[in-house]
Amino acid sequence: MFLEQLKLFRLPSAPPEAKTRHLLIGGRIVDYRLKSGAKRLTMTIDERGLRIGAPRRVPLTEIEAFVHGHGDWVLKKLGELAHATQPRHLTVKDGLRLPLLDGDAEVRVLPGANRVRWVADVLVLEARPEADLAQLAIRALQKRALTHFSGRLAHYSGRLELELPKLGLSSAHTRWGSCSKHGGIRVNWRLIHLPAHLGDYVVAHEVAHLLEMNHSPRFWAVVTSLYPEWKDARSELKQRAASLPIL
């Protein structure tokens, strides 16, 4: 059995065959959607509630026992979502404000030919009537991320007097960055939504891998030389991951 924590980023919509059920946990009625055909028992919670995946032959009694076995976790996560001040799933429209580094950006939607541009911290989407505004916004945010993190990569590589590696963007659901001596460094573009010092930590971490392709004491010594507050930043990243917007 496997307990799946809150995903960091986009989650697939519940399939049509998922059945809505409910059960009593700690005196509270909790609705959940059940999808059969999974390889093992899994549990996911996001703004849409609790969803369970189960193999086809697992009886409902075993499924609900699995949920009850993690009842405290379920109630805690549902409570956190109920008190969240900012929904994660955002509809891109004129006037929307998106977190951007140490501030935010206002989205303006204008008629046009599906082009994007930045005017300071205003994201202008020049869109056709049938355009997917979310995809246009993601394109613009990725462009902004590439510009920003290119500068930070140059800074930290220079600190170690290393040749500037190639930078790419990642959309990974579970990793903030990666490093390959041949492929260069990849940074998750969604870091553009978080305060700049957290992106700096990720970049410094990956630059340190250019010298130490491991997580040995020597590696962490390099990270410390580049970013002394790395432990605080790592903890903050874990805390903020569940609040990243989903477009």
ABEGO torsion letter per residue (X at the ends): XBBBBBBABBBBBBBAABBBBBBBBGGBBBBBBBBBGBABBBBBBBAAEBBBBBBAABBAAAAAAAAAAAAAAAAAAAAAAAABABBABBBBBBGBBBBBEABBBBBBBBBEAGBBBBBEABBBBBBBAABBAAAAAAAAAAAAAAAAAAAAAAAAAAAAGBBBBBBBBBABAABABBBBAAAEBBBBAAAAABBAAAAAAAAAAAAAAAABBBABAAAAAAAAAABAAAAAAAAAAAAAAAABBBX
